[in-house]
Amino acid sequence: MEIIGRNCRTDTLSAKGKAIVRIVGENPGLFGAFVDIVMNCKSIAVCRSVIDETMRPYVDQGGYRGAKKLTKELREYFATSSGMSLEDRRSYLVEETMVFVALERAQCKSEQNPSVCREAYAVAGCSRMCPEHNDKNIDVICVWPRRGLGIECKARLSNWLSLRRGDCGSYQMKPEVVQKLRFMVDLAEALREKNIVFTLKLGTLESENSLTGHMGALDGMGFQNMGLIGKESLKDVLLNVKG
């Protein structure tokens, strides 16, 4: 069995995104500002003002190491509409945050660092596992010997899991979301049959408490094994490691 995907993005914009997450990871006092900026940069036109207004108190106080550098990197990251779409940039920062935290947690516990793949899926021999989902992948998969962690990353997870009125008048999740969740569950089950423990998580910068209803809806749809990594969990890891 092998996990297939990209190890990392190599373009300039992605390298800048990685640098942003590294600054925040090394200076967890800036995490709240980082979250606010990613969540509120909803159009290129407002990004500069959102960044400057959010970061100004941290820069002016002078007690936040990395604040000026973070401001500069964020301005450049969100300055242009070329390359990745704005939504992809926001999601990419979530991906990088999840990877950073996974690696830091492994080091903190003196564990072997996982191998990390993006937009990933699994193959056994020459065949893709779960071939009925051959157009699906998971944003981030971390792999250790005999175990793995799959994380689907969304800056604002509540939007992705939102309910829409269906043809019959009942409220349902979007079909493409249900299909992605089904792929994740099917892959986890296929890996367990090969004695690989595979944990599923939804990663977001939203508060975990605000998503209680959404996670309850997933339980009711049969996705009880879907875990959540939100703002609180990320901050706890960063503070424990770097605090």
C-alpha positions in Angstrom: 0.0 0.0 0.0 1.3 3.5 -0.9 -0.1 7.0 -0.4 0.2 9.0 -3.6 0.2 12.8 -3.8 2.3 15.9 -3.9 4.9 16.4 -1.2 4.5 20.2 -1.4 3.8 23.1 -3.7 6.9 24.6 -5.2 5.6 27.9 -6.6 6.6 31.3 -5.0 3.1 32.0 -3.6 3.0 28.6 -1.8 6.5 29.2 -0.4 5.2 32.5 1.0 2.2 30.7 2.5 4.6 28.2 4.2 6.7 31.1 5.5 3.5 32.8 7.0 2.6 29.6 8.9 6.1 29.2 10.1 6.1 32.7 11.6 2.8 32.1 13.3 3.9 28.7 14.6 7.0 30.1 16.1 5.1 33.1 17.6 1.8 31.6 18.9 0.8 35.0 20.3 0.1 36.0 16.7 -2.2 33.0 16.0 -5.4 34.9 16.8 -4.5 37.7 14.4 -3.6 35.1 11.7 -7.0 33.4 12.1 -8.9 36.7 12.0 -7.1 37.7 8.8 -7.6 34.4 7.0 -11.3 34.3 7.9 -12.0 38.0 6.9 -10.0 38.3 3.7 -13.0 37.5 1.5 -11.9 39.6 -1.5 -8.6 40.9 -2.8 -10.0 44.4 -2.5 -10.3 44.3 1.3 -7.3 42.1 2.2 -4.8 45.0 2.6 -7.1 46.9 5.0 -8.0 43.7 6.9 -4.3 42.8 7.4 -3.2 46.3 8.4 -6.1 46.9 10.9 -5.7 43.5 12.5 -1.9 43.6 12.7 -1.6 47.3 13.8 -2.0 46.6 17.6 0.6 43.8 17.5 3.1 45.9 15.5 2.5 49.1 17.6 2.9 47.4 21.0 6.3 46.1 19.9 6.1 43.1 22.2 5.1 40.6 19.5 8.1 39.1 17.9 7.6 38.5 14.2 4.6 40.9 13.9 6.2 43.2 11.3 7.5 40.3 9.3 4.1 38.6 9.4 2.4 41.8 8.2 4.8 42.1 5.3 4.4 38.4 4.2 0.6 38.5 4.5 0.4 41.7 2.4 2.4 40.1 -0.4 0.5 36.8 -0.2 -2.9 38.5 -0.6 -1.7 41.3 -2.8 -2.5 39.9 -6.3 -5.3 37.9 -7.9 -2.8 36.0 -10.1 -1.9 32.4 -9.3 -4.1 30.7 -6.8 -7.7 31.9 -6.3 -8.4 33.7 -3.0 -10.3 30.7 -1.7 -7.4 28.4 -2.6 -5.0 30.7 -0.8 -7.0 30.7 2.4 -7.4 26.9 2.3 -3.7 26.5 1.6 -2.9 28.4 4.8 -5.2 26.0 6.6 -3.4 23.0 5.0 0.0 24.4 6.0 -1.1 25.1 9.6 -2.4 21.5 9.9 0.9 20.1 8.6 3.0 22.4 10.8 1.0 21.3 13.9 1.2 17.6 13.0 5.0 17.8 12.7 5.4 19.9 15.8 3.2 17.5 17.8 5.3 14.5 16.6 8.5 16.2 17.6 7.0 17.2 21.0 6.1 13.5 21.6 9.5 12.3 20.4 7.7 10.5 17.6 9.0 9.8 14.1 8.0 12.7 11.8 5.3 11.6 9.4 5.6 11.7 5.6 3.1 14.2 4.3 1.2 14.1 1.0 -1.2 16.7 -0.4 -4.2 16.0 -2.6 -3.6 12.4 -1.7 -5.1 9.0 -2.2 -4.0 5.4 -1.7 -2.9 2.6 -4.1 -2.4 -1.1 -3.5 -0.2 -2.7 -6.1 -1.0 -1.1 -9.4 -4.6 -0.2 -8.5 -6.1 2.8 -6.7 -7.9 1.9 -3.5 -11.7 2.8 -3.6 -11.7 3.0 -7.4 -15.4 4.1 -7.3 -14.0 7.4 -6.0 -11.3 7.8 -8.6 -11.7 11.5 -8.9 -11.4 12.2 -5.1 -8.5 12.9 -2.9 -7.8 14.2 0.6 -6.1 17.6 1.1 -3.5 16.3 3.6 -2.5 12.8 4.5 0.2 12.2 7.2 1.6 8.7 7.3 3.5 6.9 10.1 4.3 3.2 10.1 1.0 1.3 10.3 -1.1 4.4 10.9 -2.2 7.6 9.1 -4.2 10.8 9.4 -6.3 12.3 6.7 -7.4 15.9 7.0 -9.8 17.8 4.7 -9.0 21.5 5.1 -11.5 24.4 4.9 -10.9 27.9 6.3 -14.7 28.2 7.0 -15.8 24.6 7.4 -19.4 25.7 8.3 -19.9 26.9 4.7 -18.7 23.6 3.3 -21.0 21.6 5.5 -24.0 23.9 5.1 -27.4 22.5 4.3 -29.3 23.4 1.1 -32.9 22.8 0.4 -33.2 19.8 -1.9 -35.7 18.9 -4.6 -38.1 17.3 -2.1 -38.0 20.4 0.2 -35.8 18.8 2.8 -32.4 20.3 3.8 -29.4 18.3 2.7 -25.6 18.7 2.4 -24.3 19.4 -1.1 -23.8 16.2 -3.1 -20.1 16.8 -3.7 -19.5 17.2 0.0 -21.3 14.0 0.8 -19.3 12.2 -1.9 -16.0 13.5 -0.5 -16.9 12.4 3.0 -18.0 9.0 1.7 -14.6 8.6 0.0 -12.8 9.5 3.2 -14.8 6.9 5.2 -14.4 4.2 2.5 -10.6 4.8 2.3 -10.3 4.6 6.1 -12.2 1.3 6.1 -10.1 -0.1 3.2 -6.9 0.8 5.1 -8.1 -0.7 8.3 -8.7 -4.0 6.4 -4.9 -3.9 5.8 -4.2 -3.3 9.5 -3.5 0.4 9.1 -5.2 2.7 11.6 -6.4 5.7 9.6 -7.9 8.6 11.5 -10.2 11.1 9.7 -10.3 14.8 10.6 -11.9 18.0 9.2 -9.5 20.9 9.7 -10.6 24.5 10.0 -9.7 27.8 11.6 -13.3 28.2 12.9 -14.1 27.6 16.6 -14.8 24.0 17.4 -17.7 25.1 19.6 -19.4 26.8 16.7 -19.4 23.6 14.7 -21.2 21.4 17.2 -24.4 21.4 15.2 -22.6 20.6 11.9 -20.7 17.7 13.5 -23.9 16.4 15.0 -25.5 16.4 11.5 -22.5 14.4 10.2 -23.1 11.8 13.0 -26.8 11.6 11.9 -25.7 10.9 8.4 -23.5 8.0 9.4 -20.1 9.8 9.6 -19.6 9.3 13.3 -15.8 8.7 12.9 -15.2 12.1 11.4 -13.1 14.2 13.9 -12.5 17.9 14.1 -9.4 20.0 14.4 -10.4 23.6 15.0 -9.0 26.9 16.3 -8.8 25.8 19.9 -6.9 22.6 19.2 -4.4 24.3 17.0 -3.7 27.0 19.5 -3.3 24.5 22.3 -0.7 22.6 20.4 1.2 25.8 19.4 1.2 27.1 23.0 2.3 23.8 24.4 5.1 23.4 21.9 6.3 27.0 21.7 4.8 28.7 24.8 
